Amino acid sequence: MPELPVCLDAERAILGAVVFDTEKMKIVRKYISADDFYNVKHAELFRALEICIADGGVGDNGSVDLTLLQDVIQKRGGDADDFKNLIDAMFAQVDFLGNTERYAKQIRDRSDRRKIIKLCAEVVQDCKEIDSSLNNTIDKLLSGATEGRSKAENISNFNTALYNYFEYLRGRQLAGERMPGIATGFPTVDAALGGLEDGKLYIIGGRPAMGKTAFALNAAEHIAQEKKTVVLFSLEMGENEVMKRIVSSVEKINSYALKMAACTENEMGKILDILGKIESNSMYICDESYQTADSIYSKCLDINAHLQKNGKRIEAVVIDYLQLISASEKREDRRITIGKVSRTCKIMAKKLNCPVILISQLSRAVEAREDKRPRLSDLRESGEIEQDADAVMFLFREEHYAPTPHNKGKAELIIAKNRDGEVGKINLRWHPQILKFEEEARTEPLRREA
C-alpha cells in the first residue's frame, strides 16, 4: 500500500524560516496551521513558535530567542535533546528563506491529500453499511472533500488568538481601512453595519413590492464596481431579468423601455459601457430555480477554485430568496427546512470567509396591522432566521399601502437587529423607473443595540 503523502523537508524548512525570521510566520499562517504537519514533533515545535512569538520572544535581529523557545517546549513537556536535533535539521535546509510560501503550499497540499484519503476511507465504510443514510454520506463526502481544513484548526489558545487579532488590526491600520467590511454604496448603512463583514449573515426582509431584490442588487452592483467579486443566486428571476435590473440601475435607463426593447441608440450604446464598470470576474449570476443550501455552497466552492487561479476569491454572496431554497430531505417540515437553510447560510459565510446577503419574505401578519412596518417577529416560518443573522434589515414603503403626495418615492430601511452596531431607521429615495434606491438626509439618529 502506498505511503501517505508527506513532505518532511518542507516541514523542516518552514520551521527554520520562522525561527530565523519571525515575520515569515505571517506568510506561513495564510496556508497552514500546526495540524497540517505530518511529523508530530514538527507540529509541536510550530505550536511552541506561535506561543513564543506571541509572548514577544523575538530578538533584535528578528529571529526567535532560542533560549525562550526551549523553555516553551520544555514547559509543554518536550525533550531538550529532540529540540536540539530539530534545530540542527531545520538549518540543514539551506534554501528555506527564499521559498517559504512554496514550502507552506506543499505542506498544505500534502495535508489536504491525507484528509481526503481518510475521508474516502470513512465514506467507503459508510457505503458498506446498508442501514446508513446515503444522502448523509453524499453530504459528508461533498463537505469534507472541499472544506480543506480540520476542525482543530479553529481552536486557538489566548496568546495565539490575541496575536492574530493584533496583526489583523495593524494590517487594517496600515492599509487605511477604518471599516471592517466592504461598502454597499449606502454610506449611512455602511456606517451602521461597519460595511458587510466576512463571515457574517445579513437578512434583507420585506413584504412583496417593497424593493428587497432591488436594494440587494444595488449593493451587489456597487461591490462589483469596486472590483470585488460578488455571486448572485436568483431562484425567482431569470438571468435576463436580473441583467435588465442591473442595466437600468447602473446606466439609469428606464426599466420599462428595456422590457419593451424600446431603447434609443444612445441607450443601447450605454448598455455595453457597463463592461468598463463591472469586470467579467466581478459578478457571477446563477438563475437555477431548484437549489438547496448545499448546492449553493458547492457552486461557490467551484467559483472560488476558478478565481483562486488568478489570486481572487468570492467577496460577497447574494441569495434571492430564502423561502425558495429547497429542502435536502423530502417530506421535511417547512419550518425545520427554513431553520436548516438559515443555519447553513451562516456556516457558508464563515467557511467562504465572505458576507452572505439573504433575502427573505415576511409573514402576512404584517398586512393585518395598522402600522405595517415590519418587526423581527414577522420573519416568515422560523425564528432561527433572526437567531442566525448578524444583522436584519427591513424595507418598507408606506406609499405601497396608502399613496399620498407626501410619501411618493419615500422608503425606509429599518435596521432591526445589528449584532455589532447601530439599529434604527434610514430614509431612502426610491426611483422605480430605474429600480434604484438612494439615501436621503438622516432625520433621526441611529442607536446602539442593547
C-alpha positions in Angstrom: 0.0 0.0 0.0 1.5 3.4 -0.9 2.6 5.6 1.9 0.7 8.7 2.9 1.7 11.9 1.1 4.2 13.9 3.1 7.0 16.4 2.6 9.2 16.4 5.7 11.9 18.6 4.0 9.3 21.3 3.5 8.2 21.0 7.2 11.7 21.4 8.4 12.3 24.3 6.0 9.2 26.2 7.2 10.3 25.8 10.9 13.8 27.0 10.1 12.4 30.0 8.2 10.2 31.1 11.1 13.0 30.6 13.7 15.4 32.7 11.6 12.8 35.4 10.6 9.6 35.6 12.7 8.0 37.8 10.0 7.7 34.7 7.9 5.0 33.5 10.3 2.6 35.9 8.7 3.1 34.2 5.3 3.0 30.7 6.7 -0.2 31.2 8.7 -2.1 32.1 5.4 -1.7 28.5 4.3 -1.1 26.1 7.3 -1.6 25.5 11.0 0.2 23.1 13.3 -2.4 20.4 12.4 -1.1 20.4 8.8 2.3 19.0 9.8 2.7 15.2 9.4 5.6 14.9 11.9 4.2 15.2 15.4 7.4 16.8 16.7 7.3 19.3 13.9 3.7 20.2 14.8 4.6 20.7 18.5 7.6 22.9 17.6 5.3 25.0 15.3 2.8 25.5 18.2 5.7 26.5 20.5 6.9 29.0 17.9 3.4 30.6 17.8 3.4 30.9 21.6 7.0 32.2 21.7 6.3 34.9 19.1 3.0 35.9 20.7 4.8 36.3 24.0 7.4 38.6 22.5 10.3 36.1 22.3 11.9 37.8 19.3 15.5 39.1 19.3 16.7 42.4 17.9 17.6 40.8 14.6 14.0 39.5 14.1 14.8 35.8 14.9 13.3 33.7 17.6 15.1 33.7 21.0 16.1 30.1 21.1 16.5 30.0 24.9 12.9 31.2 25.4 11.8 28.8 22.7 13.4 25.9 24.5 11.7 27.0 27.7 8.3 27.0 26.0 9.0 23.5 24.6 10.0 22.1 27.9 7.0 23.6 29.7 4.8 21.8 27.2 6.5 18.5 28.0 9.0 18.5 25.1 12.5 17.0 25.2 15.7 19.2 25.2 17.7 16.7 23.0 14.8 16.4 20.5 14.7 20.2 20.4 18.4 20.4 19.5 18.2 17.8 16.8 15.2 19.6 15.3 17.0 22.9 15.2 20.0 21.3 13.5 17.8 19.6 10.9 16.0 22.8 10.2 19.1 24.8 9.5 20.3 22.0 7.2 17.7 23.2 4.7 19.9 25.9 3.3 17.3 27.3 0.9 14.4 27.8 3.3 14.4 31.6 3.4 13.6 32.2 -0.3 11.0 29.5 -0.7 8.7 30.0 2.4 5.5 30.4 0.5 6.2 27.4 -1.8 7.1 25.1 1.1 3.9 26.2 3.0 1.8 25.4 0.0 3.5 22.0 -0.3 2.7 21.2 3.4 -1.0 22.3 2.9 -1.3 20.2 -0.3 0.0 17.0 1.5 -2.2 17.7 4.5 -5.3 18.1 2.3 -4.4 14.9 0.5 -4.2 12.9 3.7 -7.5 14.3 4.9 -9.2 13.3 1.7 -7.7 9.8 1.9 -9.1 9.5 5.5 -12.5 10.9 4.4 -12.7 8.4 1.4 -12.0 5.5 3.7 -14.8 6.6 6.0 -17.2 7.0 3.1 -16.4 3.6 1.7 -17.2 2.1 5.1 -20.4 4.1 5.3 -21.5 2.9 1.9 -21.0 -0.7 3.0 -23.5 -0.1 5.9 -26.8 -0.6 4.1 -28.8 0.9 7.0 -26.9 4.3 6.9 -28.4 7.3 5.0 -27.0 7.6 1.5 -27.9 11.3 1.4 -25.9 11.9 4.6 -23.0 10.0 3.2 -23.0 12.1 0.0 -23.2 15.3 2.1 -20.3 14.1 4.2 -18.2 13.5 1.0 -19.0 16.8 -0.6 -18.5 19.0 2.5 -15.5 17.1 3.8 -13.6 17.0 0.5 -14.0 20.7 -0.1 -13.5 22.0 3.4 -9.8 21.5 3.3 -9.3 22.3 7.0 -9.6 20.2 10.1 -11.9 21.3 12.9 -9.0 21.5 15.3 -7.5 24.4 13.3 -10.3 26.7 14.5 -9.1 26.3 18.1 -6.5 28.8 19.4 -5.1 29.5 22.7 -5.5 33.0 24.0 -1.9 34.1 23.1 -2.3 33.0 19.5 -5.8 34.5 19.2 -4.5 37.9 20.5 -1.5 37.8 18.2 -3.8 37.1 15.2 -6.1 39.9 16.2 -3.3 42.4 16.7 -1.9 41.5 13.2 -5.4 41.9 11.7 -5.9 45.3 13.3 -2.5 46.5 12.4 -2.9 45.4 8.8 -6.2 47.4 8.6 -4.5 50.5 10.1 -1.6 50.3 7.7 -3.9 49.9 4.7 -6.1 52.8 5.9 -9.1 50.6 6.3 -11.3 52.1 9.0 -14.4 50.0 8.1 -14.0 46.2 8.7 -16.4 45.2 5.9 -16.9 46.1 2.2 -19.1 49.1 1.2 -22.6 48.7 -0.1 -22.8 52.1 -1.7 -25.2 53.4 1.0 -22.9 55.5 3.4 -25.3 55.5 6.4 -25.9 51.8 6.1 -22.2 51.2 5.9 -21.5 53.4 9.0 -24.2 51.5 11.0 -23.0 48.0 9.9 -19.3 48.6 9.5 -19.8 47.5 5.9 -20.5 43.9 5.0 -18.1 41.8 7.0 -16.5 38.5 6.2 -18.2 35.5 7.8 -21.5 37.4 8.6 -25.1 36.7 7.5 -27.2 39.7 6.5 -31.0 39.3 6.1 -33.0 41.8 3.9 -36.7 41.2 4.6 -39.9 42.8 3.4 -43.3 42.1 2.0 -43.8 41.8 -1.8 -43.2 45.0 -3.8 -41.1 46.7 -1.1 -37.9 46.6 -3.2 -35.9 43.8 -1.5 -34.3 42.5 -4.6 -33.6 46.0 -6.0 -31.8 47.0 -2.8 -29.7 43.9 -2.7 -28.8 44.3 -6.4 -27.9 47.9 -5.8 -25.4 46.8 -3.2 -24.1 44.0 -5.4 -23.6 46.4 -8.3 -21.6 48.7 -6.1 -19.4 45.8 -4.8 -18.7 44.6 -8.3 -17.9 48.1 -9.5 -15.3 48.3 -6.7 -13.6 45.3 -8.4 -14.7 42.8 -5.8 -16.3 39.5 -6.7 -20.0 39.0 -5.9 -22.0 35.9 -6.7 -25.8 36.2 -7.1 -28.2 33.3 -6.8 -31.5 34.2 -8.3 -34.1 31.5 -7.6 -37.0 33.6 -8.8 -35.9 35.7 -11.7 -34.0 34.5 -14.8 -30.7 35.9 -16.0 -32.2 38.3 -18.5 -34.5 39.8 -15.8 -31.5 40.2 -13.5 -29.5 41.9 -16.2 -32.4 44.2 -17.1 -32.4 45.4 -13.5 -28.7 45.9 -13.3 -28.6 47.8 -16.7 -31.4 50.0 -15.6 -29.9 50.9 -12.3 -26.3 51.3 -13.3 -26.9 53.3 -16.6 -30.1 54.9 -15.4 -32.2 53.6 -18.4 -35.9 53.3 -17.9 -36.7 49.7 -17.0 -39.9 49.7 -18.9 -38.1 50.8 -22.1 -35.7 47.9 -21.6 -38.6 45.5 -21.1 -40.3 46.6 -24.3 -37.0 46.8 -26.2 -37.8 50.5 -26.8 -34.3 51.9 -26.0 -32.7 54.7 -28.1 -29.5 54.1 -30.0 -27.7 56.1 -27.3 -29.1 53.9 -24.6 -28.1 50.8 -26.5 -24.6 52.1 -26.5 -24.6 52.7 -22.8 -25.5 49.1 -22.1 -22.1 47.9 -23.4 -20.4 50.7 -21.4 -21.2 48.6 -18.3 -18.4 46.3 -19.3 -16.0 49.1 -18.4 -17.6 49.4 -14.9 -18.1 45.8 -14.0 -15.3 43.3 -14.9 -16.2 39.8 -16.1 -14.9 38.1 -12.9 -16.5 40.7 -10.6 -20.1 39.2 -10.8 -21.4 35.7 -11.3 -25.1 35.0 -11.8 -26.8 31.7 -11.2 -30.5 31.6 -12.1 -31.2 27.9 -11.5 -34.6 27.7 -9.8 -34.1 24.4 -7.9 -31.4 25.0 -5.3 -30.6 23.5 -1.9 -28.3 25.3 0.5 -25.7 22.6 0.0 -25.8 23.1 -3.8 -25.4 26.8 -3.5 -22.3 26.2 -1.2 -21.0 23.7 -3.7 -21.3 26.2 -6.6 -19.5 28.8 -4.5 -16.6 26.4 -3.9 -16.4 25.8 -7.7 -16.3 29.5 -8.4 -13.7 30.1 -5.7 -11.5 27.4 -7.2 -11.6 29.2 -10.6 -11.0 32.6 -9.0 -8.0 31.4 -7.0 -6.1 30.7 -10.1 -6.0 34.5 -10.6 -5.4 35.3 -6.9 -9.0 36.3 -6.3 -11.9 34.9 -4.2 -15.6 35.4 -3.7 -16.1 38.6 -1.5 -19.9 38.6 -1.2 -22.8 36.2 -1.9 -26.4 37.3 -2.6 -29.3 34.8 -2.4 -32.8 35.8 -3.7 -34.6 34.4 -1.8 -34.7 32.2 1.4 -38.2 30.7 1.0 -37.4 29.4 -2.5 -34.5 27.3 -1.3 -35.4 23.6 -1.5 -35.1 21.0 1.3 -32.3 18.5 1.2 -34.7 15.8 2.6 -38.1 15.1 1.2 -41.2 15.4 3.3 -39.4 17.6 5.8 -41.4 20.2 7.9 -41.1 23.6 6.3 -40.2 25.3 9.5 -37.4 22.8 10.0 -36.2 23.3 6.4 -36.1 27.1 6.7 -34.2 26.8 10.0 -31.7 24.5 8.4 -31.2 26.7 5.4 -30.7 29.8 7.6 -28.1 27.9 9.7 -26.3 26.6 6.5 -26.1 30.1 5.1 -24.4 31.3 8.3 -22.0 28.4 8.2 -21.4 29.2 4.5 -20.5 32.8 5.3 -17.9 31.6 7.8 -16.4 28.8 5.5 -16.2 31.1 2.4 -15.0 33.9 4.6 -17.3 36.5 3.0 -20.6 38.2 3.8 -23.8 36.4 2.7 -26.9 38.6 1.9 -30.0 36.5 2.2 -33.4 38.0 1.1 -36.4 36.9 3.0 -40.2 37.2 2.6 -42.2 38.2 5.7 -45.3 36.8 7.3 -48.7 38.0 6.1 -49.4 39.1 9.6 -47.9 42.5 8.6 -50.9 43.2 6.4 -53.4 42.8 9.3 -51.7 45.5 11.4 -52.5 49.2 11.2 -48.8 50.0 11.4 -47.4 47.9 8.6 -43.7 48.5 9.4 -42.0 45.1 9.7 -40.8 43.6 13.0 -38.4 40.8 13.8 -41.4 38.6 14.7 -42.5 38.9 11.1 -39.7 36.8 9.7 -41.5 34.1 8.0 -41.7 30.4 9.1 -38.7 30.3 11.5 -37.4 32.2 14.5 -34.0 30.7 13.7 -33.6 33.3 10.9 -33.3 36.0 13.5 -31.0 33.9 15.6 -28.6 33.1 12.8 -28.4 36.6 11.3 -25.7 39.0 12.3 -28.0 41.9 11.0 -31.6 42.0 10.0 -32.9 44.9 7.8 -36.4 45.5 6.6 -37.5 47.6 3.6 -40.8 49.5 4.0 -42.6 51.8 1.6 -45.8 53.4 3.0 -46.6 54.5 -0.5 -47.4 51.0 -1.4 -50.3 50.8 1.1 -51.6 54.4 1.2 -50.1 56.6 -1.6 -50.0 60.3 -1.0 -48.0 63.2 -2.5 -46.1 63.3 0.8 -44.8 59.7 0.7 -44.3 59.4 -3.0 -40.9 57.8 -3.7 -40.1 57.5 0.0 -38.8 54.3 1.6 -37.3 53.2 4.9 -34.6 50.8 5.6 -35.2 49.6 9.2 -32.1 48.0 10.8 -34.0 45.9 13.4 -31.0 43.8 14.5 -27.3 44.6 14.4 -25.1 42.3 16.5 -22.2 44.7 16.5 -23.5 48.2 15.6 -26.4 50.6 15.4 -30.1 50.0 14.8 -32.8 52.3 13.7 -34.4 53.8 10.5 -32.6 55.1 7.4 -34.6 57.2 4.9 -34.2 56.2 1.3 -35.5 57.6 -2.0 -37.0 55.0 -4.4 -36.7 55.5 -8.2 -39.0 52.9 -9.7 -38.2 53.8 -13.3 -34.6 52.7 -12.8 -35.1 50.3 -9.9 -32.7 52.2 -7.7 -32.5 53.3 -4.1 -30.6 56.3 -2.8 -30.1 57.6 0.7 -31.8 60.8 1.9 -30.6 63.1 4.6 -30.8 61.5 8.0 -33.7 62.8 10.1 -33.2 60.8 13.3 -30.1 59.3 14.9 -29.4 55.6 15.0 -28.8 54.0 18.3 -26.5 51.2 19.6 -28.3 47.9 20.0 -28.5 46.9 23.7 
